[in-house]
């Protein structure tokens, strides 16, 4: 700023007032200052402005992986809502490293982020709750806000916003759809049991079994990672073991892709021989052959809601800081009625 002032032949205070636009400056003086700014390629020190409280902090999105279609849609929602509100959005990936997550949260605190949005399932143990409580308190002390999306919630006395979706209800709908269609032996390819999303989706499947008065068969309840490879391997193994099933509930649409490939390689037709229901309703689900019946999760809305609640919390007289969005069964071609 001193360089700009020297080149324009004005004081540093005049440069500051001109750039801030909060004090009357003559047209001639403004023209000289802006010409010097352009000539010197001067850029405002945003970090200094943040320290003085004169700039809106960014929205930081911290997730495990940015390549998955589901989390990418959450990121899209965060970016869109942040842009509408004049905020910059930052996307950071942890790759499953908790130490990196710790570092990123601390970095965003130092950068005066308006909110730090953590996305994705987590292991619900004492370590998790202790770490999230520390995040919440540290961010709150810095004037920021912790927002958990699709993660286990924290005790109500902590400064945190939770945006979740109905995992149990969605999984219940998936299994219920197959049971209503006459499928009594349904292979459930859930997630890793230690993760909150995997546990909740399994609970929905078990609830559907009870609702239809069907016995639980442990051999049909097969946990694993939410990946295409895992879906393929688990389906192949079930077929090799000679398990009797006519339907499959896949924990995610990526798992369903593996299921469809394994069934095709085994010479089985979907839905003539085996019916399949996915979870997430990612964009490619409608383009598969056959098109995939799936549970729609409002991922973009999760991102938008996370930003909205975080930024409006001081404006709400009695707002809710724990919101659960609904899921929806989308019926396509991959399920056939069994007579």
Residue pairs with C-beta under 8 A, 6 or more apart in sequence:
1 12
1 15
1 16
1 42
2 12
3 40
3 42
4 15
4 33
4 36
4 37
4 40
4 42
5 11
5 12
5 14
5 15
5 36
7 36
7 39
7 40
8 14
8 15
8 29
8 32
8 33
8 35
8 36
9 32
10 29
10 32
10 33
14 25
14 29
14 33
15 33
17 23
17 25
18 25
18 29
18 30
18 33
18 34
19 33
19 37
19 44
20 54
25 33
36 42
46 55
47 111
49 55
50 57
50 111
50 112
51 112
56 85
56 86
56 87
56 114
57 87
57 111
57 112
57 113
57 114
57 144
58 82
58 87
58 88
58 89
58 90
58 111
58 113
58 114
59 78
59 82
59 87
59 88
59 89
59 90
59 113
59 114
59 115
59 117
59 307
59 310
60 89
60 90
60 92
60 104
60 108
60 111
60 113
60 115
60 116
60 117
61 74
61 75
61 78
61 89
61 90
61 91
61 92
61 117
61 119
61 303
62 92
62 93
62 94
62 101
62 104
62 105
62 108
62 116
62 117
62 118
62 119
63 71
63 74
63 75
63 91
63 92
63 93
63 94
63 118
63 119
63 120
64 71
64 93
64 94
64 95
64 96
64 119
64 120
65 71
65 93
65 95
65 96
66 72
66 75
66 91
66 93
68 254
69 253
69 254
69 280
69 282
69 283
69 284
70 252
70 280
70 282
70 297
70 299
71 119
71 120
71 299
73 282
73 299
73 300
73 303
74 119
74 149
74 150
74 299
74 300
74 302
74 303
75 91
75 303
76 300
76 303
77 299
77 300
77 301
77 302
77 303
77 304
77 305
77 306
77 307
78 89
78 91
78 117
78 303
78 304
78 306
78 307
79 89
79 91
79 303
80 300
80 303
80 304
81 303
81 304
81 306
81 307
81 308
82 88
82 89
82 307
83 89
85 307
85 311
87 114
87 307
87 311
90 108
90 113
92 104
92 108
94 100
94 101
94 104
98 131
101 118
102 131
105 116
105 118
105 135
105 138
105 139
106 138
108 116
108 139
108 144
109 116
109 138
109 139
109 142
109 144
112 142
112 143
112 144
113 144
114 144
114 145
114 310
114 311
115 144
115 145
115 146
115 147
115 161
115 306
115 307
115 310
115 311
116 135
116 139
116 144
116 145
116 146
116 147
117 147
117 149
117 303
117 306
117 307
117 310
118 132
118 135
118 146
118 147
118 148
118 149
118 151
119 149
119 150
119 151
119 302
120 149
120 150
120 151
120 197
121 150
121 151
121 191
121 195
121 196
121 197
121 198
122 128
122 151
122 152
122 195
122 196
123 194
123 195
123 196
124 152
124 196
124 199
128 152
129 152
129 154
132 146
132 148
132 151
132 154
132 158
132 160
133 154
133 155
133 158
135 146
136 146
136 154
136 158
136 159
136 160
137 158
137 159
139 145
139 146
139 159
140 146
140 159
145 159
145 160
145 161
145 310
145 313
146 159
146 160
146 161
147 160
147 161
147 162
147 163
147 306
147 309
147 310
148 154
148 160
148 161
148 162
148 163
148 164
149 163
149 164
149 302
149 303
149 306
150 163
150 164
150 165
150 197
150 302
151 162
151 164
151 196
152 196
153 160
153 162
153 164
153 322
154 160
154 162
160 321
161 306
161 309
161 310
161 313
161 321
161 322
162 321
162 322
162 323
163 302
163 305
163 306
163 309
163 323
163 325
164 322
164 323
164 324
164 325
165 297
165 298
165 302
165 324
165 325
165 326
165 327
166 324
166 325
166 326
166 327
167 197
167 200
167 201
167 204
167 327
168 200
168 201
168 203
168 204
168 207
169 204
169 326
169 327
170 201
170 204
170 279
170 295
170 297
170 327
170 329
171 200
171 201
171 202
171 203
171 204
171 205
171 208
171 249
171 279
171 295
172 204
172 205
172 207
172 208
172 211
173 204
173 295
173 327
173 328
173 329
174 204
174 205
174 208
174 249
174 277
174 278
174 279
174 295
174 329
175 186
175 188
175 204
175 205
175 208
175 209
175 249
175 277
176 208
176 211
176 212
177 277
177 293
177 329
177 331
177 335
178 186
178 247
178 249
178 275
178 277
178 335
179 186
179 208
179 209
179 211
179 212
179 214
181 247
181 275
181 335
181 336
181 337
181 338
182 337
182 338
182 339
183 246
183 247
183 275
183 338
184 214
184 246
185 217
185 220
185 244
185 245
185 246
185 247
186 220
186 245
186 246
186 247
186 248
186 249
187 220
187 222
187 235
187 238
187 243
187 245
187 247
187 248
187 249
188 202
188 205
188 220
188 221
188 222
188 248
188 249
189 222
189 224
189 230
189 231
189 234
189 235
189 248
189 249
189 250
189 251
189 255
189 259
190 198
190 201
190 202
190 205
190 221
190 222
190 223
190 224
190 251
191 197
191 198
191 201
191 202
191 223
191 224
191 225
191 226
191 251
191 252
192 198
192 223
192 224
192 225
192 226
193 199
193 202
193 223
198 223
198 226
198 251
201 251
201 279
202 221
202 223
205 221
205 249
206 216
209 215
209 216
219 241
219 243
220 238
220 243
220 245
222 234
222 237
222 238
224 230
224 231
224 233
224 234
224 251
224 255
226 251
226 252
226 254
226 255
227 254
227 255
227 258
228 254
228 255
228 257
228 258
228 261
229 258
230 255
230 258
231 250
231 254
231 255
231 256
231 257
231 258
231 259
231 261
231 262
232 258
232 259
232 261
232 262
233 258
233 262
234 255
234 258
235 248
235 258
235 259
235 262
235 263
236 262
236 265
236 266
238 245
239 262
239 263
239 266
239 268
245 274
246 273
246 274
246 275
246 338
247 274
247 275
247 276
247 277
247 335
247 338
248 256
248 259
248 274
248 275
248 276
248 277
249 277
249 279
250 256
250 258
250 259
250 276
250 277
250 278
250 279
251 279
252 278
252 279
252 280
253 278
253 279
253 280
253 281
253 282
253 284
253 285
253 292
253 294
254 280
254 282
255 278
255 279
256 276
256 277
256 278
256 279
256 285
256 292
256 294
257 288
259 276
260 270
260 276
260 288
260 292
260 334
263 269
263 270
263 273
263 274
263 276
264 270
268 274
270 276
270 290
270 334
271 290
271 333
271 334
271 335
271 336
272 336
275 334
275 335
275 336
275 338
276 292
276 293
276 334
276 335
277 292
277 293
277 294
277 295
277 334
277 335
278 285
278 292
278 293
278 294
278 295
278 334
279 294
279 295
279 297
280 294
280 295
280 296
280 297
280 299
281 294
281 295
281 296
281 297
281 328
281 330
282 294
285 291
285 292
285 294
285 330
285 332
286 292
286 332
288 334
290 332
290 333
290 334
291 332
291 333
291 334
292 332
292 333
292 334
293 329
293 330
293 331
293 332
293 333
293 334
293 335
294 329
294 330
294 332
295 327
295 328
295 329
295 330
296 327
296 328
296 329
296 330
297 327
298 325
298 326
298 327
301 325
302 325
305 323
305 325
309 319
309 321
309 323
312 319
313 319
313 321
